[in-house]
Amino acid sequence: VAQNLLKAAVAANANNEALQRNLETTEQEAQQLRSELEKQRRESITDALTGLLNRRGMEVEMTHVFNTTQEVPAALLVLDIDHFKKVNDQYGHPVGDRVIKSLAKMIRQRVRKSDVVGRYGGEEFAVVLHGATLDDAHRIMNRIRQDFSHVYHSYEDGIFSSSFSCGISGYPAFDDPNVIAAKADAALYEAKRAGRNNVQLFGRQISGK
């Protein structure tokens, strides 16, 4: 009887050890799966060229900010590199990509880590400044605009500079994310109509550069 009990105990212990190994393996596999899913999620909302949020990621973050702002001001800035097709046509797409990356890097360095920066696609970017009034946003982006216009980009035969136009809208002037985006786009159109290389607030034309 004692021998049978001993054998049963040994077998039970072996089964427990095997079960523990299986559980550890299952947990490792589950962790790997979670990591892979998180990697895929990040890639799905990240712009490959600049490392910023892509349009999908930007829209998700923008909706979240403007739906939860609760009396704290927030600004949406939409900007577009001026005459970018000419840059690509004259200097080539690799040079155009460098211009895009240069602007992306400058914006990311000049705003807070808590601010949201994304590339909508092509030469268009969007920025959400949480806690910033429209005047705050204009001052910040106008300084970036001025500095970017003095950055020189190299190509095979020399150097050139570029510029961008920007439109701004936000909360509490408007409280619907879709309306805010539409008004920022309208302000961007006004910036282009005013000669490009300037920053415009929706409903308030600002002259000068």
C-alpha positions in Angstrom: 0.0 0.0 0.0 2.8 2.4 1.0 4.6 1.7 -2.3 1.4 2.4 -4.2 0.9 5.7 -2.3 4.5 6.7 -3.0 4.1 5.9 -6.7 0.8 7.9 -6.8 2.5 10.9 -5.1 5.4 10.8 -7.5 3.0 10.6 -10.4 0.9 13.5 -9.1 4.0 15.6 -8.5 5.2 14.9 -12.1 1.7 15.8 -13.4 1.7 19.1 -11.4 5.2 20.0 -12.7 4.0 19.2 -16.3 0.9 21.3 -15.7 3.0 24.2 -14.4 5.2 24.0 -17.4 2.2 24.1 -19.7 0.8 27.1 -17.8 4.0 28.9 -18.1 4.2 28.1 -21.8 0.7 29.3 -22.3 1.3 32.5 -20.4 4.4 33.2 -22.5 2.5 32.5 -25.7 -0.3 34.8 -24.5 2.2 37.6 -23.7 3.8 37.2 -27.1 0.4 37.4 -28.7 -0.5 40.6 -26.7 2.8 42.1 -27.7 2.2 41.3 -31.3 -1.3 42.7 -31.3 0.0 45.9 -29.6 2.7 46.2 -32.2 0.1 45.8 -35.0 -2.1 48.4 -33.3 0.7 50.9 -33.2 1.7 50.3 -36.8 -1.9 50.7 -37.9 -2.0 54.3 -36.5 1.6 55.3 -37.2 2.9 57.1 -40.3 5.8 55.1 -41.6 7.7 58.1 -43.0 7.7 60.4 -40.0 6.8 58.2 -37.0 3.9 60.5 -36.2 0.3 59.4 -35.9 -1.3 58.7 -39.3 -4.7 60.1 -40.3 -6.6 57.3 -38.6 -4.6 57.7 -35.3 -5.0 61.4 -35.4 -8.7 61.3 -35.9 -9.1 59.0 -32.9 -7.0 61.2 -30.7 -8.6 64.4 -31.9 -12.1 63.0 -31.1 -11.0 61.9 -27.7 -9.5 65.3 -26.8 -12.4 67.3 -28.0 -15.0 65.0 -26.4 -13.3 65.1 -23.0 -11.9 68.6 -22.8 -14.5 69.8 -20.2 -14.0 73.5 -20.0 -10.3 73.3 -20.8 -9.5 75.0 -24.1 -8.0 73.0 -27.0 -6.9 74.0 -30.5 -6.7 72.0 -33.7 -4.1 73.2 -36.2 -4.1 71.9 -39.8 -1.1 72.8 -41.9 0.0 72.2 -45.4 3.5 72.6 -47.0 3.3 75.3 -49.7 3.7 74.3 -53.3 4.8 70.8 -52.3 4.0 69.3 -55.7 6.6 71.7 -57.2 9.1 70.5 -54.6 8.6 66.9 -55.7 8.6 67.7 -59.4 11.7 70.0 -59.3 13.9 68.2 -56.7 12.5 64.7 -56.6 10.5 62.6 -54.2 13.4 61.7 -51.9 14.1 65.4 -51.3 10.4 65.9 -50.8 10.4 63.2 -48.2 13.2 64.9 -46.4 11.2 68.2 -46.3 8.3 66.3 -44.8 10.5 64.7 -42.1 12.2 68.0 -41.3 8.8 69.7 -40.6 7.5 66.7 -38.7 10.7 66.7 -36.5 10.5 70.5 -35.9 6.8 70.4 -34.8 7.3 67.4 -32.5 10.3 69.1 -30.9 8.4 72.4 -30.4 5.2 71.2 -28.8 4.7 69.3 -25.5 4.8 65.5 -25.3 1.1 65.6 -24.2 0.2 67.4 -27.5 -1.0 65.3 -30.4 0.9 65.5 -33.7 0.0 63.6 -36.9 0.5 63.5 -40.6 -2.8 63.4 -42.4 -1.2 62.3 -45.6 1.0 63.8 -48.3 2.2 67.2 -47.2 -0.6 67.8 -44.7 -0.2 67.7 -40.9 -2.5 68.2 -37.9 -1.7 69.2 -34.3 -3.9 69.2 -31.3 -2.8 71.5 -28.4 -4.7 70.6 -25.3 -5.1 73.4 -22.8 -4.1 76.0 -25.4 -6.3 79.0 -26.5 -6.5 79.8 -30.1 -4.2 82.8 -29.6 -1.7 80.5 -27.8 -1.9 78.1 -30.8 -1.4 80.9 -33.3 1.7 82.2 -31.4 3.2 78.7 -31.2 2.6 77.8 -34.8 3.6 81.1 -36.2 7.0 80.8 -34.5 7.4 77.3 -36.0 6.4 78.7 -39.4 8.9 81.4 -39.3 11.7 79.1 -38.2 10.8 76.4 -40.8 10.9 79.0 -43.6 14.6 79.6 -42.7 15.6 75.9 -42.9 17.5 75.1 -46.0 17.1 71.7 -47.7 19.8 70.3 -50.0 19.4 68.8 -53.4 21.8 67.7 -56.1 22.6 71.2 -57.4 22.2 73.3 -54.3 19.8 74.3 -51.5 16.3 75.7 -51.2 13.8 76.7 -48.5 10.2 75.8 -48.0 7.2 77.1 -46.1 3.7 76.1 -44.9 0.3 77.5 -44.4 -1.8 76.8 -41.3 -5.5 77.1 -40.2 -6.6 77.0 -36.6 -10.0 76.3 -34.9 -10.9 74.7 -31.5 -12.8 74.5 -28.3 -14.7 76.4 -26.8 -15.4 78.3 -30.0 -16.9 75.0 -31.3 -17.6 71.8 -29.4 -18.1 69.2 -32.2 -14.9 67.6 -33.4 -16.2 67.4 -37.0 -17.1 71.1 -36.9 -13.8 72.0 -35.4 -12.0 70.1 -38.2 -14.1 71.7 -40.9 -13.4 75.2 -39.5 -9.7 74.5 -39.3 -9.7 73.4 -42.9 -11.6 76.6 -43.8 -8.9 78.7 -42.0 -6.2 76.8 -43.9 -7.9 77.7 -47.1 -7.9 81.4 -46.0 -4.2 81.1 -45.2 -3.5 79.9 -48.8 -5.8 82.5 -50.2 -3.9 85.2 -48.3 -0.7 84.3 -50.1 0.5 81.2 -48.2 3.3 81.0 -45.6 1.0 82.4 -42.9 -1.3 81.2 -40.0 -5.0 82.0 -39.8 -7.5 81.6 -37.1 -11.0 80.7 -38.3 -13.2 83.8 -38.4 -10.4 86.2 -37.7 -8.2 87.2 -40.6 -4.6 87.9 -39.5 -2.4 89.8 -41.9 1.3 89.8 -42.0 4.0 87.1 -41.7 
